[in-house]
Amino acid sequence: MKQDQKVVRRTAVDTTVRRTVVALMAGTLAAGALAGCAGKNQVPSIGYGVDAVVASYNGGSALGANSGAAAVFSRVLTGFFYTGPDGQPVADTDTGTAKEVPGESQTIQYRLNPEGVYTDGIPTSCDDLVLTWAARSGRFTKPAPGGPVPLFEAAGTDGYRDIERVDCQPGSKDATVLFRPGKHYSAWKTLFNAAELMPAHVVATQVKIPNVVTPVQTGDQPTLERVADFWNNGWKLTPGKVDATVLPSSGPYRIDSFTDKDGLVLVKNEKWWGNQPRTGRIVVWDRHSDLKSKVSDNSIGVLDVGAGSLGDVGLGSFHSQNLPGRGVEQLVLATGGVFDRADARRGFASCVPRQALFEKFGHPDYTVKIGPGAGPLNSRTVQQDSVYYQSISGAGDKYKGDGTAAQAAASSSVANQTVRIGYVKPDERRAAMVAAIADACKAAGVNVIDAGAPDFTAAQLTEGKVDAILGGSAAMPGPSGTLGATDAIAALRTGAGLNFGRFGNGRYDAIADQLAAEDNSTAVLNLLNEQENLLWSEMPSIPLFASPRTIGFGNGMENGIASATKAGAGWNMDRWVLKR
């Protein structure tokens, strides 16, 4: 996989450079035009409308990752890398530096910026890395009726579980991360990232311990259980109930308030040591806001939503575009209830009209011949611009949802069954997609129910309240996906927090581990072929197409650069300037 990622990443970097140049040129032209217009002034506050769901400050938790913390908090909680506009990891030297060094085992040296300090005055330290590793490693467990379960409700353990230890003196700016002998994680730049590197000193204060490093290093189980309880629950966000003492910022913005009426208000972090944010106040309006009315009354200066999700919305005051995302629009299936058998999941996939759904919903206002958005997507983890895609995507070709497939579904174990599909409302496109699926599957004797709701969460699939989720990668309701598909991989791994359907397959896990370190292109191709055939046979999810996004920047916006990834358009919000 590593060689494939290098090929794709070179293209992504070139694309990023081109986009940046174009954006800078556009910004220059806009600035010139504005200079000739009397009365144009910088707007002191910019509204950011995004169809994420603000639910947790902790982007490393299953709740935070799934609800879209990366699209909201990447410039509030910084990391050693952030997700760039093409889904690639980009180094953030304001946070610190990270470099791979020679050694018998893979070793990464991290050095936090000496000037780094949280808004509460506590310096950033290697304690933050130790906490993140402890939470994401899967190493710390507790007894349960079915066997040990993780203490931490982490999004996933990829990369972190291969770390043997994090050498850190409490309070130090230096950390050395050593991987287990024989393990190598090529995507190490996706570790300790923006929106996922949490303030360890907050946990220590809340749990009433000197630091989190000592109990992690000594395996102090009672203390670790208290640490995990806060990590799981202490950073959940509810409008009107914001405790600033547990929400310190390490980025250019900090949380000021969060209410239903006024949105999530981010303001300039007075203790930020890097380049100061160009606009002092950003108001985040999430999916639970009335985004259509916010657009109409000019409360929003930047809009990032699923294409068609708002229906007929006027974007005349925006420079907007529809584009294919790095996320996978898909149906995530349960592995219990009506879908407790793989043949039932395959039967349902046979009646889902994948080709027709792509034609109607998968490429709104754009036609792509090669790459993401070029047709129905036949993989959950390999994207259409991968050098391997054409060679490994054939297994999904028989699932197009034509008449023959519907007949196959009619004779399967899913016939005469009811399938409840959940998603976060309001979302006009997904509502129409569920209706189209229901119409197509009716001929196969499958009764599809629209179970979308404003308070829908992906956990309802795990709880058996729905049978499928319609969403992006990792069942995300809004922005999703990265170049390396790390979230997509975590969503299929046995026991991962993002694996809401509770799919488990040891061979898939082993293949994912091999791909994370493999250099040989022939070996990668063979592994990917095996992976795709396995997934189309087991059918834990049904990939549909690259998630289409509508991204708009208000007229007069400077430095707005679209990012159809999990980081959303807000990936560089501290550079935004809006003049009206």
C-alpha positions in Angstrom: 0.0 0.0 0.0 2.9 2.4 0.8 4.0 2.6 -2.9 0.4 3.3 -4.0 0.1 6.0 -1.4 3.4 7.6 -2.6 2.1 7.7 -6.2 -1.2 9.1 -5.2 0.3 11.5 -2.8 2.6 13.1 -5.4 -0.4 13.8 -7.5 -2.3 15.2 -4.4 0.6 17.5 -3.5 0.8 18.8 -7.1 -3.0 19.3 -7.0 -2.7 21.1 -3.7 -0.1 23.4 -5.1 -2.2 24.2 -8.1 -5.3 24.8 -6.0 -3.3 27.1 -3.7 -1.9 29.1 -6.6 -5.4 29.4 -8.1 -6.9 30.4 -4.7 -4.2 33.0 -4.1 -4.7 34.4 -7.6 -8.4 34.5 -7.0 -7.8 36.1 -3.6 -5.6 38.7 -5.3 -8.2 39.4 -7.9 -10.9 39.7 -5.3 -8.8 42.0 -3.2 -8.2 44.2 -6.3 -11.8 44.3 -7.1 -12.7 45.1 -3.5 -10.2 47.9 -3.4 -12.0 49.6 -6.2 -15.3 49.4 -4.4 -16.1 52.0 -1.8 -17.5 50.8 1.6 -16.0 47.3 1.5 -14.8 46.4 5.0 -13.6 43.2 6.7 -16.4 41.3 8.4 -15.4 40.7 12.1 -17.3 37.4 12.3 -17.8 34.6 9.7 -20.5 32.0 9.9 -19.4 28.5 8.9 -22.2 26.2 8.0 -21.2 22.5 8.0 -23.3 19.3 8.1 -21.2 17.8 10.9 -22.9 17.3 14.2 -21.1 19.0 17.1 -21.2 16.3 19.8 -17.7 16.0 21.3 -14.5 18.0 21.7 -12.6 14.7 21.6 -11.9 13.8 17.9 -10.1 10.6 18.9 -13.3 9.1 20.4 -15.8 7.2 18.3 -18.4 9.8 19.0 -16.1 12.7 18.2 -14.6 11.1 15.0 -18.1 10.1 13.7 -19.7 13.4 14.4 -17.1 15.4 12.5 -14.8 16.9 15.1 -12.0 17.3 12.5 -14.2 19.6 10.4 -14.9 21.9 13.4 -11.9 21.7 15.8 -8.8 21.3 13.6 -7.8 24.9 14.3 -8.8 24.7 18.0 -7.0 21.5 19.0 -3.9 21.3 16.9 -1.6 18.3 16.2 1.7 17.4 14.6 -0.2 17.0 11.3 -3.6 18.1 10.0 -5.6 16.9 7.0 -4.9 19.0 4.0 -7.3 19.9 1.2 -6.7 16.7 -0.8 -6.8 14.5 2.3 -3.1 14.3 2.8 -1.3 14.8 6.2 0.4 18.2 6.4 3.0 19.0 9.0 2.0 21.7 11.6 5.3 23.0 12.9 3.4 25.4 15.2 2.5 22.3 17.3 6.0 20.8 17.0 8.1 18.5 14.8 8.0 14.8 14.2 10.7 12.7 12.4 11.4 9.1 11.8 14.8 8.1 13.1 16.9 4.9 12.5 16.5 2.1 15.0 15.9 -1.6 15.3 12.2 -0.9 15.5 10.4 2.0 13.9 11.0 5.0 16.0 9.5 8.5 15.8 10.8 11.5 17.7 8.4 14.2 18.6 9.3 17.7 19.9 6.6 20.1 20.9 7.0 23.8 20.2 8.7 25.4 23.3 6.2 28.2 23.1 3.2 25.9 23.0 0.7 26.6 25.8 -3.0 26.0 26.3 -5.4 28.8 26.9 -5.5 28.0 30.6 -1.7 28.7 30.8 -0.6 25.1 31.0 2.2 24.3 28.5 1.7 21.5 25.9 3.7 18.5 26.9 4.4 14.9 26.0 1.8 13.9 28.5 -0.7 14.7 25.7 0.9 12.0 23.5 0.9 9.5 26.3 -2.8 10.0 26.9 -3.6 9.8 23.2 -1.6 6.5 22.8 -3.1 5.0 25.9 -6.7 5.8 24.7 -6.1 4.6 21.1 -3.8 1.6 21.7 -6.5 -0.8 22.7 -4.1 -2.1 25.3 -6.0 -1.1 28.4 -9.2 -3.2 29.0 -11.7 -4.2 31.7 -13.6 -7.4 32.3 -17.0 -7.9 30.7 -19.4 -10.8 30.3 -18.2 -11.6 26.8 -14.5 -11.1 27.6 -12.3 -8.0 28.1 -13.4 -4.8 26.5 -11.4 -1.6 25.9 -11.5 1.0 28.7 -11.4 3.8 26.1 -14.2 4.3 23.5 -11.7 5.1 20.8 -12.5 5.6 17.1 -9.9 3.1 16.2 -6.5 1.7 17.1 -4.8 1.6 13.7 -1.1 2.6 14.1 -1.4 3.2 17.8 -1.8 -0.5 18.7 1.6 -1.2 17.1 3.3 1.3 19.4 5.3 -0.5 22.2 5.6 2.6 24.4 5.9 6.4 24.5 9.0 7.5 26.4 8.0 10.7 28.2 9.0 12.5 31.3 5.9 14.2 32.7 5.8 17.8 31.6 8.5 17.5 29.0 8.3 18.8 25.5 10.0 15.7 24.1 8.6 12.2 23.4 10.0 9.1 21.7 7.5 6.7 20.2 8.8 3.2 19.7 6.9 0.6 17.7 6.8 -3.1 18.5 9.6 -5.2 17.0 8.7 -6.3 13.5 5.9 -3.7 13.2 6.0 -0.8 10.8 3.2 1.7 10.2 3.8 3.6 7.0 1.0 6.1 7.7 2.5 7.3 11.0 1.9 10.9 10.0 -1.8 10.3 10.7 -1.0 9.8 14.4 -1.3 12.5 17.1 -3.2 14.7 14.7 -5.3 17.8 14.8 -8.6 17.4 16.8 -7.2 14.2 18.3 -4.3 15.3 20.6 -6.2 16.0 23.8 -5.0 18.0 26.8 -3.8 15.5 29.4 -3.5 18.0 32.2 -7.3 18.5 32.1 -7.8 14.8 32.7 -5.2 14.8 35.5 -7.0 17.7 37.2 -10.5 16.1 36.9 -9.3 12.7 38.1 -7.2 14.4 40.8 -3.8 12.8 40.0 -0.4 14.5 39.4 -0.3 13.4 35.8 -1.6 10.7 33.4 1.9 9.4 32.5 2.6 7.6 35.7 -0.6 5.4 35.8 -0.1 4.6 32.1 3.5 3.5 32.6 2.7 1.5 35.8 -0.6 0.1 34.5 -2.5 1.4 37.5 -5.9 -0.1 36.7 -8.2 1.8 39.1 -6.7 5.1 38.1 -6.8 4.2 34.4 -10.5 3.4 34.7 -11.1 6.9 36.0 -8.9 8.5 33.3 -10.9 6.5 30.6 -14.2 7.6 32.1 -13.3 11.2 31.6 -11.8 10.7 28.2 -15.0 8.9 27.1 -17.5 11.3 28.6 -15.9 14.5 29.9 -15.6 16.2 26.5 -19.1 15.6 25.2 -20.7 18.9 24.1 -24.3 19.9 24.6 -25.7 23.3 23.6 -26.0 25.6 26.7 -23.8 23.4 28.9 -20.2 24.4 28.1 -17.6 24.2 30.8 -14.6 26.2 29.6 -12.3 24.8 32.2 -12.2 21.4 30.5 -12.0 22.9 26.9 -8.6 24.6 26.7 -7.3 25.3 23.2 -3.9 24.6 21.7 -4.8 26.4 18.4 -5.5 29.8 17.0 -9.2 29.6 18.1 -10.9 28.6 21.4 -14.5 27.8 22.3 -16.3 30.9 23.6 -19.9 29.5 23.8 -22.3 26.9 22.4 -26.0 27.4 22.3 -28.9 26.5 19.9 -29.6 30.1 19.3 -26.1 31.5 18.7 -24.3 28.4 17.4 -20.8 27.2 18.4 -18.8 30.4 18.8 -15.0 30.2 18.3 -12.9 33.3 19.2 -9.3 34.2 18.9 -7.0 32.4 21.3 -5.1 35.2 23.0 -2.3 32.8 24.0 -1.7 31.4 20.5 1.9 31.6 19.6 1.7 31.2 15.8 0.4 33.4 13.0 -2.7 35.2 14.4 -6.1 34.3 12.9 -7.1 36.7 10.2 -10.7 36.9 11.5 -11.3 37.1 15.2 -14.6 35.2 15.4 -16.0 32.1 13.6 -19.6 30.9 14.3 -20.1 27.2 13.5 -23.6 26.2 12.5 -23.9 22.4 12.4 -26.4 20.1 10.9 -28.8 20.7 13.8 -29.0 24.4 12.8 -31.5 25.5 10.1 -28.7 25.9 7.5 -31.0 26.9 4.7 -32.4 29.9 6.6 -28.8 30.8 7.8 -27.8 30.9 4.2 -30.8 33.0 3.3 -30.2 35.6 6.0 -26.5 35.9 5.3 -25.5 34.4 8.6 -23.2 32.0 6.7 -20.0 33.0 4.9 -18.7 29.5 4.3 -20.9 26.5 3.5 -19.8 22.9 3.4 -22.6 20.3 3.0 -23.6 17.2 1.1 -24.6 18.1 -2.4 -28.4 18.3 -2.5 -28.8 17.9 1.2 -30.4 21.3 1.6 -32.6 20.9 -1.4 -33.4 24.2 -3.3 -31.2 26.7 -1.5 -30.1 30.0 -3.0 -26.4 30.3 -3.3 -26.3 33.4 -5.4 -24.2 35.2 -2.9 -21.6 32.4 -2.9 -18.8 31.2 -5.2 -19.9 27.6 -4.9 -19.0 24.3 -6.5 -20.1 20.7 -6.3 -17.2 18.2 -6.2 -16.6 14.5 -5.4 -15.3 14.0 -1.9 -12.7 11.6 -0.4 -15.5 10.0 1.6 -17.5 7.0 0.5 -21.3 7.5 0.4 -22.4 4.1 1.6 -24.9 1.9 3.4 -23.3 0.5 6.6 -25.1 -2.7 7.5 -25.7 -4.4 10.8 -24.4 -7.9 11.4 -27.3 -8.9 13.6 -31.1 -9.0 13.2 -32.2 -9.1 9.6 -28.6 -9.0 8.5 -27.1 -11.6 10.8 -26.0 -13.7 7.8 -23.8 -12.7 4.9 -26.2 -14.0 2.3 -28.9 -11.7 3.7 -26.5 -8.8 3.3 -25.6 -9.8 -0.2 -29.3 -10.3 -1.0 -30.0 -6.7 0.0 -27.0 -5.4 -1.9 -28.4 -7.1 -5.0 -31.5 -5.0 -5.0 -29.9 -1.6 -4.1 -29.8 0.3 -7.4 -26.1 1.4 -7.2 -25.8 2.5 -10.8 -29.1 4.3 -10.8 -28.3 6.0 -7.5 -25.0 7.2 -8.9 -26.6 8.6 -12.1 -29.2 10.5 -10.1 -27.3 11.5 -6.9 -23.6 10.7 -7.4 -22.3 13.4 -9.7 -24.5 16.6 -9.4 -23.4 19.3 -11.9 -20.2 17.6 -12.7 -19.0 14.8 -14.9 -15.7 13.1 -14.1 -14.1 10.6 -16.5 -11.3 9.4 -14.3 -10.9 9.4 -10.5 -13.3 10.0 -7.6 -16.8 10.6 -8.9 -16.3 8.8 -12.2 -18.9 6.1 -11.5 -20.3 3.8 -8.8 -17.5 3.1 -6.3 -16.6 -0.5 -6.0 -14.4 -0.3 -2.9 -14.8 0.9 0.7 -11.1 1.7 1.2 -9.4 2.1 -2.2 -10.3 5.3 -4.1 -10.8 5.7 -7.8 -7.6 7.6 -8.4 -5.5 4.8 -6.9 -3.2 3.1 -9.3 -4.7 -0.2 -8.1 -8.4 0.6 -8.4 -9.1 -0.7 -11.9 -7.4 -4.0 -11.2 -9.2 -4.8 -7.9 -12.6 -3.3 -8.3 -14.2 -6.0 -10.5 -15.8 -7.9 -7.6 -18.4 -5.2 -7.1 -19.5 -5.0 -10.8 -22.3 -7.6 -10.3 -24.0 -5.4 -7.7 -25.5 -2.8 -9.9 -29.2 -3.3 -8.8 -30.5 -4.3 -12.2 -33.6 -6.6 -12.7 -31.6 -9.8 -12.5 -30.1 -8.8 -9.2 -33.5 -7.9 -7.8 -34.7 -11.4 -8.7 -31.7 -12.8 -6.8 -32.6 -10.7 -3.8 -36.2 -12.0 -4.0 -35.0 -15.5 -3.5 -32.6 -14.7 -0.7 -33.0 -14.8 3.0 -33.7 -11.0 3.1 -36.9 -11.4 1.0 -40.1 -10.4 2.9 -38.0 -8.7 5.5 -38.1 -5.1 6.7 -34.9 -3.0 6.5 -34.7 0.3 8.5 -32.2 2.8 7.1 -31.1 5.6 9.5 -29.4 8.9 8.8 -29.4 12.4 10.3 -32.2 14.6 9.2 -32.8 17.0 7.6 -31.1 15.7 4.5 -33.2 15.9 1.3 -30.7 14.0 -0.9 -30.4 11.1 1.5 -34.2 11.0 2.0 -34.6 10.8 -1.8 -32.0 8.0 -1.9 -33.8 5.9 0.7 -37.0 6.4 -1.3 -35.2 5.2 -4.4 -33.8 2.2 -2.6 -37.2 1.4 -1.2 -38.8 1.5 -4.7 -36.1 -0.7 -6.2 -36.1 -3.3 -3.4 -39.9 -3.5 -3.3 -39.8 -5.6 -6.4 -37.5 -8.1 -4.5 -40.0 -8.3 -1.6 -37.9 -6.2 0.7 -39.7 -3.5 2.7 -37.3 -0.5 3.2 -38.3 2.0 5.9 -36.9 5.5 6.2 -35.7 5.7 9.8 -33.9 9.0 9.5 -34.3 11.4 12.4 -32.8 14.7 13.7 -31.4 12.9 16.7 -30.1 9.9 14.8 -26.7 8.6 15.9 -24.6 5.9 14.4 -24.7 4.0 17.7 -28.3 3.2 16.9 -27.0 0.6 14.4 -25.0 -1.1 17.2 -28.1 -1.0 19.5 -30.3 -2.7 16.9 -32.6 0.3 16.4 -31.9 0.4 12.7 -30.6 -2.1 10.2 -28.4 0.2 8.1 -26.9 3.7 8.1 -26.8 5.9 5.0 -23.7 8.1 5.5 -20.1 8.8 4.5 -16.9 6.9 5.5 -17.2 5.6 9.0 -20.9 6.4 8.9 -20.1 10.1 9.2 -23.1 12.4 8.6 -21.0 15.2 7.1 -17.4 15.7 5.8 -15.5 12.4 5.7 -12.5 10.7 4.1 -8.8 11.1 3.8 -6.2 10.2 1.1 -5.0 7.2 3.1 -8.6 6.0 4.0 -7.6 5.4 7.6 -11.1 6.1 8.9 -12.6 3.7 6.4 -10.2 1.0 7.5 -11.0 1.6 11.2 -14.7 1.3 10.4 -14.3 -2.3 9.3 -11.7 -3.6 11.8 -12.9 -6.0 14.5 -13.8 -4.2 17.7 -13.1 -0.7 16.4 -15.2 2.2 17.8 -16.2 3.3 14.3 -17.3 -0.2 13.4 -20.9 0.4 14.3 -22.1 -2.6 12.4 -19.8 -4.8 14.6 -18.4 -6.6 11.5 -15.5 -8.9 12.5 -13.2 -10.8 10.2 -9.7 -11.9 11.3 -8.5 -12.2 7.7 -9.6 -8.7 6.9 -7.7 -7.4 10.0 -4.6 -9.3 9.0 -4.7 -7.9 5.4 -5.1 -4.4 6.7 -2.1 -4.9 8.9 0.0 -6.1 6.0 -1.1 -3.3 3.7 0.0 -0.8 6.3 3.6 -1.7 5.9 3.9 -3.4 2.5 6.3 -1.9 -0.1 6.1 -4.4 -2.9 3.5 -3.4 -5.5 2.7 -7.0 -6.5 2.1 -8.0 -3.0 -0.1 -4.9 -2.5 -2.2 -5.8 -5.6 -2.7 -9.4 -4.4 -3.7 -8.3 -0.9 -6.1 -5.7 -2.2 -7.7 -8.2 -4.5 -8.2 -10.6 -1.6 -9.5 -7.8 0.6 -12.1 -6.7 -2.0 -13.3 -10.2 -2.7 -13.7 -10.8 1.0 -15.6 -7.6 1.6 -18.0 -8.2 -1.3 -18.6 -11.7 0.0 -19.2 -10.6 3.6 -20.9 -7.3 2.7 -20.4 -5.3 5.9 -21.3 -2.2 3.9 -22.5 -1.3 0.4 -20.3 1.4 -1.2 -22.3 3.7 -3.6 -20.1 6.6 -4.8 -17.7 9.2 -3.8 -19.6 11.5 -1.5 -20.6 14.7 -3.4 -20.0 17.9 -1.6 -21.3 21.5 -2.1 -18.7 24.0 -0.9 -19.3 27.7 -1.1 -17.4 30.8 -0.1 -19.3 34.0 0.2 -18.7 36.8 -2.3 -15.7 38.8 -0.9 -14.1 35.8 0.8 -10.3 35.5 0.6 -8.2 32.4 1.2 -11.2 30.0 1.0 -9.8 26.7 -0.3 -12.3 23.8 -0.8 -11.5 20.5 1.0 -13.8 17.6 0.3 -12.3 15.6 3.2 -13.1 14.9 6.8 -11.4 18.3 7.7 -14.0 20.1 5.6 -13.7 23.7 4.3 -12.7 24.7 7.8 -9.2 23.2 7.6 -7.7 26.7 7.2 -10.4 28.8 8.9 -7.7 30.9 10.6 -6.8 32.3 7.2 -10.3 33.4 6.2 -11.1 37.0 5.4 -14.5 38.2 4.3 -15.1 41.6 3.0 -18.5 43.2 2.3 
